[in-house]
Amino acid sequence: MMHPTQRTGMRFQRGLLMLLSSVLLTVVLAIYFGAWAVSAKVDARSLRSIENSGFTPDGHAAALADGETTGIESSFLFLCPFH
């Protein structure tokens, strides 16, 4: 039979593990969905600017790649390997 303090310690460790895994999952999902939203926003912005200009799509895409993303947008896209 286990001593009552050992059972309490195991419950505390299990609770801490569940809390940390929940926080980690929340952060991962926030980064994934944030990068998804940023990717859609950047794509829509590039399509709008291509349609409104006289550039060819390749030339304008190269101009957009040179720095028309904000720091938060580029951070989300960097952190998420799927976008």
Secondary structure as a PSIPRED ss2 file (coil, helix, strand):
# PSIPRED VFORMAT (PSIPRED V4.0)

   1 M C   1.000  0.000  0.000
   2 M C   1.000  0.000  0.000
   3 H C   1.000  0.000  0.000
   4 P H   0.000  1.000  0.000
   5 T H   0.000  1.000  0.000
   6 Q H   0.000  1.000  0.000
   7 R H   0.000  1.000  0.000
   8 T H   0.000  1.000  0.000
   9 G H   0.000  1.000  0.000
  10 M H   0.000  1.000  0.000
  11 R H   0.000  1.000  0.000
  12 F H   0.000  1.000  0.000
  13 Q H   0.000  1.000  0.000
  14 R H   0.000  1.000  0.000
  15 G H   0.000  1.000  0.000
  16 L H   0.000  1.000  0.000
  17 L H   0.000  1.000  0.000
  18 M H   0.000  1.000  0.000
  19 L H   0.000  1.000  0.000
  20 L H   0.000  1.000  0.000
  21 S H   0.000  1.000  0.000
  22 S H   0.000  1.000  0.000
  23 V H   0.000  1.000  0.000
  24 L H   0.000  1.000  0.000
  25 L H   0.000  1.000  0.000
  26 T H   0.000  1.000  0.000
  27 V H   0.000  1.000  0.000
  28 V H   0.000  1.000  0.000
  29 L H   0.000  1.000  0.000
  30 A H   0.000  1.000  0.000
  31 I H   0.000  1.000  0.000
  32 Y H   0.000  1.000  0.000
  33 F H   0.000  1.000  0.000
  34 G H   0.000  1.000  0.000
  35 A H   0.000  1.000  0.000
  36 W H   0.000  1.000  0.000
  37 A H   0.000  1.000  0.000
  38 V H   0.000  1.000  0.000
  39 S H   0.000  1.000  0.000
  40 A H   0.000  1.000  0.000
  41 K H   0.000  1.000  0.000
  42 V H   0.000  1.000  0.000
  43 D H   0.000  1.000  0.000
  44 A H   0.000  1.000  0.000
  45 R H   0.000  1.000  0.000
  46 S H   0.000  1.000  0.000
  47 L H   0.000  1.000  0.000
  48 R H   0.000  1.000  0.000
  49 S H   0.000  1.000  0.000
  50 I H   0.000  1.000  0.000
  51 E H   0.000  1.000  0.000
  52 N C   1.000  0.000  0.000
  53 S C   1.000  0.000  0.000
  54 G C   1.000  0.000  0.000
  55 F C   1.000  0.000  0.000
  56 T C   1.000  0.000  0.000
  57 P H   0.000  1.000  0.000
  58 D H   0.000  1.000  0.000
  59 G H   0.000  1.000  0.000
  60 H H   0.000  1.000  0.000
  61 A H   0.000  1.000  0.000
  62 A H   0.000  1.000  0.000
  63 A H   0.000  1.000  0.000
  64 L H   0.000  1.000  0.000
  65 A H   0.000  1.000  0.000
  66 D C   1.000  0.000  0.000
  67 G C   1.000  0.000  0.000
  68 E C   1.000  0.000  0.000
  69 T C   1.000  0.000  0.000
  70 T C   1.000  0.000  0.000
  71 G H   0.000  1.000  0.000
  72 I H   0.000  1.000  0.000
  73 E H   0.000  1.000  0.000
  74 S H   0.000  1.000  0.000
  75 S H   0.000  1.000  0.000
  76 F H   0.000  1.000  0.000
  77 L H   0.000  1.000  0.000
  78 F H   0.000  1.000  0.000
  79 L H   0.000  1.000  0.000
  80 C C   1.000  0.000  0.000
  81 P C   1.000  0.000  0.000
  82 F C   1.000  0.000  0.000
  83 H C   1.000  0.000  0.000
